[in-house]
Amino acid sequence: MKEINKQTVYDGFFKLYKITYEDNGETFDREVFVTGNAVAALLYDTRKDKFIFVKQFRPAVNQDMLELVAGLLDKEGESPEEAMIREIEEEAGYAVDKLESIINFYPSPGAFAEKLHVYYAEVSHKIGEGGGAEGENENIKLIEITKAELKDKIFNDAKTLIAVQWAKLKGLV
């Protein structure tokens, strides 16, 4: 398989490319949606003994979603760990006491070029208001969930399902 042409179809907050490939003498086109790599964390407040999730509007599904703190790796030279710590401070207003990698994966490699780094983070000290970074129009609300509530909670977001299942398998819930 050889890439023979790459055309930018859209270049905004995200990018869309039309890529032409050649395989065994035949050519075909594919579209690739590039969001950039991202980070997400299952937050656990050790002082309150509660998990912290964010609720925010997601335009692609036209509804509010309950999910992990998450964000893009969009700062030059920033590692996934550094981005995760920054996102936790911006969205939840907490300093991170402990950060542990759960998994890195490609959520939908058939069309998206995104790699997602998922973490478990322990927090205990508020250092800010949270709610998202200034100027990003995120309108984030923090939702605290007890271990008992989390056992039966149903999520419809893949990264959140994966992290919560990991916590259950580890005996954290």
FIMI-61887 format. One record per residue: x, y, z of N, C-alpha, C in turn; residue in one letter. Coordinates in steps of 0.02 Angstrom, whole numbers, plus 50000, padded with zeros to 5 digits. Example, Ala and Ser with C-alpha at 12.3 -4.5 7.8 and 13.67 -1.06 7.14 Angstrom:
% FIMI-61887
506604971650390506154977550390506604983550390a506424988850354506844994750357506455000250394s
END
This chain:
% FIMI-61887
500434994150000500005000050000500455006250000m500325010649953500735016649947500285022749939k500435027849979500075034249973500365037949913e499925039949866500175043449807499945050649803i499435052549841499205059449841498835060949906n498915066949931498555069049991498315076149981k497655077049984497345083549972496975085750035q497095092050055496735094850112496045097050088t495525093950115494835095550097494565100950143v494755100750207494535105650256495095106750306y495205113150324495725114850373495445120150420d495145117750475494865122250526495105119950594g494645119550642494825116950708495095109850701f494785106050656495015099350637495205099650563f495495094150538495685093750468495375087650436k495235088150372494985082550333495415081950271l495695075950260496115074650202495785069450158y495885070150093495715064950044496375062150021k496475055750034497115052650018497005047249965i497435047449913497405042449861497965037349873t497775030949871498245025549882498295021249819y498865017849814498955012949761499125006349794e498775001049771498884994349797498814989349740d499354985949724499364980949670499104983849604n499324989949588499154993149525498474996549524g498084996049576497434999349580497475005349627e497105010649610497095016549654496395017249684t496385020149743495745021549777495845027249826f495295030549842495305036349886495005034649954d495265037850005494995037450073495005044350104r494515045750147494515051950184494755050450255e495175054850281495435054150349495295060650387v494965059950443494795065550487495335066050540f495665071750545496215072650592496015077450647v495935074750706495755078850764496365080550806t496895076850797497475077450840497425072250895g497985070650926497985065850980497685068951042n497435064651087497065067251145497245063451208a497035066251264497135063251330496465063351367v496385058651414495785058351455495975055051521a495625056951575495775053951640495155052751681a495155047051714494665045451766494925048551830l494575053551856494805057151916494485054251978l494905053452029494665051152094494915055952148y494445059152183494605063752237494685059552301d495305058952325495435054752383495165057752448t495085064252451494795067352510494045066252515r493705067052459492975066252458492745059052448k493215054752427493065047752411492535047352356d492635051452304492175051652247492555052352181k492255049652129492515050552062492225057052033f492615060351991492405066651962492385065951886i491805067651859491705067451787491525074551764f491535075551699491325081951672490705080851629v490275085851630489685085851587489755091951542k489735090651476489795096151430489435094551364q489245099751329488905098851265489405096551212f489195091551173489605088951118489215089951053r489425094651011489065096250950488955090250903p489435085650899489375080050852488775075650867a488575075250931487995071150950487405075550973v487515082050973487005087050990486685085751059n487125084251108486875083251176487435084051227q487235084851290487715084851345487945077651356d488595076951370488875070351383489215070351451m489135064851487489485063851550490095059551533l490685062251547491295058751524491895060651566e492465057751548493095059251581493325066251565l493735069051608494105075251591494535073451531v494525077551479494895075851418495095082151381a495565081351336495785086951294496275084851242g496435089451199496905088151144497625089351165l498065085651133498785086951139498935092451089l498815098651108498865104051059499385109351077d499815107951125500355112551142501015109651117k501395113751081502035111551052502495108551104e502735102351092503215099051135502935096151200g502285096651209501975094251271501875086651268e502085083151321501995075951325501265074451343s501025068251331500345066551351500225067551426p500725065951467500645066951540500575074351558e500985078551527500935085751539500265088551516e500035086151459499385088351433498825086251480a498875080151507498355077751552498325081751616m498905083351644498925087451705498625094351691i498795097251633498525103851614497765103451607r497515098351574496795097751563496415096751629e496705092951675496385092051741496345098651777i496875102651774496865109251806496355113851773e496335113851705495875118251669495145116251678e494995109851670494305107651671494025106451741e494435103651785494195101751852494445106351907a494995109851895495265114351945495665110952000g495915104951986496295101152036497035100552017y497455100252069498155098252060498155090652061a498605087652024498635080352019499125077652071v498885072852112499305069552161499645063352131d499285059852088499535053552058499235052851989k499645050951941499415049851872499675043151848l499215038851828499395032051806499085030651737e499495028151691499245026551625498805020351627s498235020751594497785014951589497905011551522i497855015351467497935012551400498015018251349i498335016751294498365021151236498035017251178n497575020451142497245016751088496985021551034f496805018550977496515022350921495755021150923y495365026250941494635025350949494265023050886p494465025350827494115023550766494595024150707s495075019450701495605020050651495385019450578p494765017550566494525017150497494445024050465g494365029250506494245035850478494615041450515a494815040150577495115045350619495855043850632f496265049150633496975048450645497145050050718a496665049250763496755051050833497015045150875e497515046550917497735041750967497545044751035k497225040751076496975043051141497375039851197l497625044051242498005041851301497545042451361h497375036851393496895036851448497265035551514v497095039451565497435039251630496935038451687y497205036351744496855036751808497235041951848y496875046751877497205052151915496885052851983a497305053152034497075054652101497195061952115e496685065252144496725072352160496455073352230v496655078952262496395080352329496385087852344s496705091852303496745099052317496515103252258h495985107152270495755111852219496245117652215k496425119452154496875125152144496565130452099i495955128952075495615133652031494885131852026g494535135651986493815134651977493655128851931e494095127451882493925122451832493435125451782g493085121251746492585123651698492845124451628g493505123551618493795124151551494235130251546g494655130251494495125135651482494755141851456a495005147551475494735154051453494735154251377e494175156051348494135156851275493975150651236g493905144851269493755138651233493015137051231e492605140951265491875140051264491655132851278n491945129951331491795122951346491185122051391e491045126851435490465126451480490425119651516n490955118051551491025111551585490735111851655i490355106751672490085105951740490395099751770k490635100251833490915094551867490365090551901l490395083951894489905079451923490285074451967i490115074252031490425069552078489995063352083e490305057552080489955051152084490295046652135i489905043852181490185039352231490365032652200t490765028752235490935022052211490305017852202k489845018252249489225014352245488815016352184a488775022852171488405025252112488745023152047e489405023152047489785021551987489705014251966l489605009752015489525002652000488975001351949k488435005051954487865003851909487755009251857d488205014051854488135019651808488265017351736k487845019551691487925017851620488165024051583i488695023251544488985028651504488905026851430f488885031951388488845030651316489435033751279n489985034551313490605037351285491145032051294d491475029951239491935024351240492525025151288a492845030951289493425031851333493225031251406k492625033751422492375033451490492205026251508t491885022551463491735015451475492375011551489l492895012751449493525009151458493835010651526i493865017051545494175018951608493785016351668a493125016751665492705014351721492765006751726v492775003251670492864995951672493544994151702q494054997851684494724996851712494694997551788w494365002851812494315004051884493944998251919a493434995751887493064990051915493514983851918k493884982551865494334976751864494894977351916l495104983451930495634984751979495364984852051k494714984352059494414984452125494364991452156g494404996652115494355003452140493625005652148l493175001952119492455003552123492104997752156v
END
